[in-house]
Amino acid sequence: MKRSTVVLMIIYLAIVSAYSNNQPNIVFIFADDLGYTGLSSYGSTYYQTPNIDQLCERGMKFTQGYAAATVCAPSRASVLSGQYSPRHGVLRVTNVPKARKIEDLYRCKQPDGTPFSNEIITMAEMLKRGGYVTGMFGKWHLYPGNPGEQGFDRWIESAGRHFDFKTNPEMEIPDGTYLTDFMTDHAIEFIRDNKDRPFFLYLPDFLVHKPLEAKPELIEKYENIEGVGNQRNPVHAAMTESLDYSVGRIYQALEELELLENTLIVFTSDNGAPGRTLPDGTADLSRAHTDNVPLRDGKGLMYEGGIRVPYIFYWKDRITPGSVSDEPIINIDLYPTFAELAGIDLPLSQTFDGVSLLPLIFEEAANLDQRPLFWHYPNYGPASLRNGEVSYAYVPTDVVRYGDYKLLEFYHCETEHIELYNLKDDISELNNLVDSMPEKADELYRMLLDWRAQTGAVLPIPNPDFKLEKEVSAPNIVYLLVDDMGIGDLSCYNEVSKIKTTNIDALAEEGVRFTDAHSAASICTPTRYGIMTGRYSWRTPLKERVLSGYDPCLISPDRETVAKLMKRNAYHTALIGKWHLGLDWQAKDGETISGLKNDIAETEDKIDFSLPILNGPVQAGFDYFYGVAASWDFPPYIFIENDMISEVPRVKKGGLLKNYFPELSLDELNKNKKDYPLVTWREGYASQTLNPEDAVTIITDRSIQYIQEQNKEEPFFLMVSFTAPHTPVLPRDEFVGKSDCGIYGDFCLDLDHSIGRIIQQLKEEGLFENTLVIFTADNGASLRSIPMTKQKEFSHSPSHIYKGYKARLDEGGHRIPFIATWPGKITSGSVNEGVISLNDLYATCAQLVGEDIADKAGEDSFSILSMLLEGESENPEREVIIHSDFTGFFAIRHEQWKLVYHRDQDKVALYDMQADPGEQHNIISEHPDIKEVLTEKLTDAVLNGRTTPGPAQDNDGLPYWEQLYWMERP
């Protein structure tokens, strides 16, 4: 042994001996999803982390430090056990929502692993047995047990939200409290209470894990700072600064209590940051809110970006300030490090995979004996169907690193392969050396095989449920939306309906029929906004009523839509039919029409119809649009193709379009218009050649043409938005008299015929078998289409057993038919009684294509994919559905309860929808507690800007408006 090495060892042993007799405190700060370049001390020029940087300057920084796993739970289990994942058995994130998995798309069945066992002697238990008091404050993530069962004397756990969080044990949390501040407060209290005895503080911070939630003043700060690559998200930067502030507070508390001289502080992260890298090594700006560049990829993957993390060790006057170590270390090393530091023998009953890092920490020039490091992750990421292939976010992968070389084995059942990289020369892992260095690859691969055998690592097995022939391509989606049709109009919902909707009934026989489906509102525009965005329309400036054909587009250009989602996932997208979400028309004076609810007559004369529309369906994500601006009783009565009107209007039309009641004069019809279906237009510009009753046929013909023209090898998303049976009620002559319900029933039969034609075309093109078809309505039937006198005359109730009609908060206004078919995937002839909303289209499509939903998207959308494919009765994440009426007033549904805040404040009502679906008995006086609970949930839904889990979002416009009368005005 060299003399210099002997000297170093003598110094090291002297230090260990001195401090094991006077046990030092240990503070272990474990960040969440903090990437290698997530600190300014590790190269970021965007994130500001002065307190953590100070630890670097005063302590030791490791440049090749690793997490033992690429996701949260396995990494935490490795830290606390000192073991690789095959030994402790925690192989993947626990509590994965069932709705996030599509198991039959996995070619292999991934091992389930085991819960974190109470038989494992944790780091905390080891230190506690050695005389330490132990505390944990933050994210636990190792269930079903809790920190108290695993050696912690004092503990509080919480994760999932940074604001409005809950804790275990349950505690009162002041409004507006930020989770990391709360946990830091309790950690400092723990330090103060135990300053005179050795303590172990484990602070697993939830920062900087999603959801992206940060303090507003910090967000504002970073909005004015230019980012680099994908490190440019001001909310994530604000979260990073809050993490840094927490570290600074811990340091300050130790300093004030004069504990720094006898405290080791360790800071690291559980895995890399979410991030994706392009083949050239730059960040993929479209798929993450940060990056790990120059490291490749990020969390969930076994490239360096997923597992290499910051490591900082600080101990005043004991660790050389500003020292740097390039030695590869891994978080299983912390257990034996803390044990040796505390002078505690490792438990003999437990196998340990790590080594003590004390020689490196105390003497930066020292090196560990060269050893291989291993990772085992036998799991799939979310699966999706794209371009005829099954795609995965990540696949089962094992890794061995030895010296400068790193080998990855991807053992996905169909595409197994090996990659080899020299990390010293190629930190970005862009140059696969497996072909040029086969001997080195073989050497490392044998190490990996031996290690797997020694640890008993379990591997995926072929999945017998995977059927490639069923999953060869992404499904087409055809969304058939009718206008103002009641659930009682369809004979598949109402046995005594006077309208025999044979084609729609056939869809129900081939698929699933939902009985508790709801539109987002009981009128057109708000519902369509919800379908497109997965967000309630009252979160926009439109708090009530609908738009005309000349109002500006309600969907802002930067708002996410289901069409944009599908388009970026290789779908061709089309909308044919009614839009009714506003269009940005250009005026003759060079301006654009602005402001909602413009006067129709005054506005249309200002428009230059020869100019393109600046914001509409095309800008909302549709590759192709052919349709009308609004309902078929709002001008302009001309079809639009993409962003150009099909003909420049020259004439104005209005009034009676066709007299289906020749026995009555026009004056008699006008005097008694509440007794007859409306067949009139508002006065406005119209086509000179178009017959008003041909609108349904034009939409149908164009939809069929679109289907015929599609490339059979590429998926498409087609939304067919009919103008019927909304007024004007205009059945074509061939359908007049064909129903037992007057011209309204005839109009529904005309519509049913068109539905049948579209379905038949899908079958003729060989597309039906791989197409998800959804049929639904934007709200309930309108009394203007089928007045009460006609309902009585024909003994037909369009709302069936439910009270009310379009524009109302009653069930008849928003409980709508919803039928879905997908041969071989959806059970034929099934009925689902679960509660769903038309807002759910966005989240359902996102899950179908395997894309995570951004924080500012789909705020009120829940995936119903498992309800469609597996017959489940609910999405467990859904708490409430909100209803709104024509005047913008609210009702809320939670479980079987429905609370209605009418325009008339004296008529607030509560109904038990299970016992009283017809809303005949207001039981609010009997259940004031239920009213209070639902009112609180409704208030939270408004204030949080969302009903889905995730960070609070802002509603557009004023924070309070008149329809929120039950709330306190800010």
WORABEL-V667077 format. One line per field, one symbol per residue. phi: phi as a letter, one per 40 degrees, with the letter a starting at -180 (. if undefined). psi: psi as a letter, one per 20 degrees, with the letter a starting at -180 (. if undefined). burial: 1 if it has 24 or more other C-alpha atoms within 12 Angstrom, else 0. Layout:
phi = ???
psi = ???
burial = ???
This chain:
phi = .ccccccccccccccccccccbdccbbbbbcbgccdbcbccbhcbbcbbcccccccccbbbbcbcbccacbcdcccccdcbgbcccccgcbaccfcddccbbdccccbccccgbccccccccdccccccchccbabaiccgbbccbdccbhccbaabaahacbfcbbbccbcbddgccdcccccdccccccccbcbacbbbbbccccbccccbacdccdddccbbccbfccaccccccccccccccccccdccccccfbccbbcbbbabcaccdabbcdcgcccccbabaabdcccfadgbccdccbcbcbbbbadgbbcdgcbbcccbaccccdcccccccgbccdccbcbbcbccddcccbcccbccdacbbbbacbccdbabafgbcbbcabdabbbbagcbbbbbcbddbbcabbbbccccaccfbbcccccbcccccdcccdccccccccgccbcbdccccbdccbcacccbbbbbcbgbcccccccbbcbdcbcccccdcccccabbcbbcbccacacddccccccbgbccccccccagbcccbccccccdcccbcccdcccbgccbabbhccgbgbccccccgcbcbgcfcccccccccccccccccaadccchccabaabcadcbbcccacbbfbbccaccbbbbagccaccbccbcccccccbccbbdcbbbccicaccbccdccdccccccccccccccccccbcbbbbbbccbcdcccbccdcbcgcbbagcccccccdcdccdccccccdcccgbccbbcbbbabcaccbcccbcccccccbfbbccgcccgadgbccdccbcbcabbbadgbbccgcbbcccbbcccdccccccccgbccccbafcbbbcbcccccbgccacccccabbbbbdcgcbbbbbfccbbbbcdcccbdbbbccccaccfcbcbcccbcccdcccccccccccccgabccicdbcccgccabccccccccc
psi = pqhhgggghggghgggggihhnpqqpoopnrokorhkjqhijipjgpomhghhhhghibpppilqqqirjrfghghhgghhkqqhhgiioirprkpphijqnhiiphqpqqhaqqoqihporgggghghjjqpqqpobpfknriarhhikjpgpqpqqrhqhrlrqqoqpqpoqqjppghgghhghghgggghkijqpqooonnqiqkqqqoprphhhghgiijpprpcjmjohghghgghhgghgghhgggghghjlihikpppppaqhrrqpqqprhjirqoiijrjarjpjqpbbpiqjrhhhhprqppppopjhpppjqppjpprqiiihghghghhikpqqphipppirqpjhhhghnhiqqqppqqqqqonlqqapqrppljqpqqhrrppqqppociqpppookphhlprqqpqohgimhilinpjhhimhggggghhhggggghghikpqrqqpoiipohhikiqqqqpoooorolpqhihpiihohjqjonmhhhhhghhibqppilqqqhrkrfghghggghikqphiiainirarqaijqrphoqhjpqrhggghgikjqppqpobpfkjqqnqprhjirqprpqlqpgghghiipniiqqphpbhghjjphppoaqhbqjjprqmqqpodjpqhppqhqqrrbphpoimiiqrgghghhkhiiqpplrqqprqrqiipphijggggggghggggghiqoiipqqoooonqjqkqqpomqqhiipjirkkahghhhhhgghghghggghhgghikihhkpopppaqiarqqihhnrhhhghhjlpoijcjqqraqiriqhihiprqoppqnpigppqjqppjqprqiiigghghghhikpqpqhlqlikpppkghhghijqiroiipgrppqqahjjrqqppociqpponrgoiikpqpqoighmhjliookhhimhhgggghgghgghhghijqiqqrqqrpqqbqiprhilhiqpp.
burial = 0000000110010011001100111111111111111111111101111111111111111111111111111111111111111111111111000011111111111110111110011111111111111111111111100111111111111111111111110000000001111111111111110110011111111111111111110110010000011111111111111111111111101100001111111111111111111100111110011111111111111111111111111111011111111111111111111111111101000011111111111111010100011111111111111111111111111111111111111111100001111110001111111100000111011011101100001111000000000010111111111111111111111100111111111111111111111111111111111111111111111111111111111111001111111111111111111111111111100001100110010011101110011111111111111111111111111111111111011000110111110000000010001001111111111110000111111111111101100101011111111111111111110011011111111111111111111111110000111111111111111111111101100001111111111111111111111111111011110111011111111111111111111111111111111111111111100111111111111111111111111110000111111000101001110000011001101111111111111111111100101011010000
